[in-house]
Amino acid sequence: MLPELTPEALQTRLQEGPAVQLVDVRQPEEYDFCRIEGSLLIPLGDLPGRVAELATDKQVVLICHHGVRSMQALAYLQHRHGLTNLLNLRGGIHAWSLRVDPSVPVY
């Protein structure tokens, strides 16, 4: 099973300080509609050419709408690039909106 964390666990980590990098792999129009503040947009299709933008000195939390694309991104980055500092946000930004921050619009 690929490593993941719940929206609540992510909230705790963010409250403790910027010890993670948030990477949103959705499309620009989705990101423009709603996002977790401080996240970096790297659409899934652009990821192969932008791997160098990912942090290597802290955990990287991958985010999408429901957690499927970000899980694909995590698997790709682990298997093709050997990255071990990755976590998938379980349930994606949808779960974040419902369980942590209702000010983030749901779509």
CORNORUR-V537242 format. One record per pair of residues at least 6 apart in sequence whose ideal C-beta (glycine too) atoms are under 8 Angstrom apart, sorted by the first residue. I is the first residue (numbers start at 1). J is the second residue. If there is no record, write none. Layout:
i j
I J
I J
This chain:
i j
2 71
2 74
2 75
2 78
2 88
3 74
3 86
3 87
3 88
4 67
4 71
4 87
4 88
4 89
4 90
5 13
5 61
5 87
5 88
5 89
5 90
6 90
6 91
6 95
6 99
7 89
7 90
7 91
7 95
7 96
7 99
7 100
8 99
8 100
10 20
10 61
10 89
10 96
10 100
11 100
11 101
13 19
13 20
14 20
18 38
19 58
19 59
20 58
20 59
20 60
20 61
20 87
21 40
21 54
21 55
21 58
21 59
21 60
21 61
22 36
22 38
22 39
22 40
22 61
22 63
23 39
23 40
23 42
23 54
23 60
23 61
23 62
23 63
23 73
24 31
24 35
24 36
24 39
24 40
24 41
24 42
24 63
24 64
24 93
25 42
25 43
25 44
25 47
25 62
25 63
25 64
25 69
25 70
25 73
26 41
26 43
26 44
26 63
26 64
26 65
26 69
26 93
27 43
28 41
28 43
30 65
30 107
31 39
31 41
33 105
33 107
34 93
34 97
34 104
34 105
34 106
34 107
35 41
35 93
35 104
36 63
36 93
36 96
36 101
36 104
39 63
40 53
42 50
42 53
44 64
44 69
44 72
44 73
47 73
47 76
47 77
48 76
48 80
51 77
51 81
54 60
54 77
54 83
55 85
56 83
56 85
58 85
59 85
59 86
59 87
60 83
60 85
60 86
60 87
61 86
61 87
61 88
61 89
62 70
62 71
62 73
62 74
62 86
62 87
62 88
62 89
63 70
63 89
63 92
63 93
63 96
64 70
64 73
64 89
64 92
64 93
65 92
65 93
65 94
65 107
66 91
66 92
66 94
66 95
67 88
67 89
67 90
67 91
67 92
67 95
68 92
70 88
70 89
70 92
71 88
74 86
74 87
74 88
77 83
77 86
78 84
78 86
89 95
89 96
91 99
93 104
94 106
96 104
97 104
97 105
97 106
98 106
